[in-house]
């Protein structure tokens, strides 16, 4: 009987909506909304209870080394600034390692561009196939010339198969993308090299636009000449 009772379609009971007289209060809260709100409330309540217990059972003589390296600002613990965490020598070493990685990527990208350019150049300038015929006399030469001159049609862009055209177009797009990537990597490498040089010792100043011989968008610096012992 239970299976038969479940086979009979039953009415789907829906929760009522907000009455028209209470439309100003927004949507009527359903049971699932109450459950979600109650879980969030009890979670916050448990967190506050645990914090009150920790504060009540705190040992006043307890000490951590981090207490020395932090300070309280408006009742909130603020750790010390890590701006001077590394020495100047360590920063220079890290800059050198980063520049080495970027330089390796630049060289790798250049080799890929050279290989791709060579392959595309060989495809574009592929020599046409030639077949040499030998004739006994002029009459046979004219016959051979009339027979094969009409059948041999040079390969134009319209006669290239569609698959080869698509591969060639993809190769050219890849070449342009790699050239853009190479220019970006070279710019990053130059910026990193400039920052590394600026971190070195020595008096230097930034040149103005009137002092620059060859105008450029990048800043130009001039170091004071020093006598090397």
Secondary structure, 3 states (H helix, E strand, C coil): CHHHHHHCCCCCCCCCCCCHHHHHHCCCCCHHHHHHHHHHHHHHHHHHHHHHHHHHCCCCCCCCHHHCCEEEECCEEEECCCCCCCCHHHHHHHHHHHHHHHHHHHHHHHHHHHHHHHHHHHHHCCCCCCCCCCCCCHHHHHHHHHHHCCCCCCCCCCCCCHHHHHHHHHHHHHHHHHHHHHHHHHHHHHHHHHHHHHHCCCCEEECCCCCCCCCCCCCCEEECCCCCC
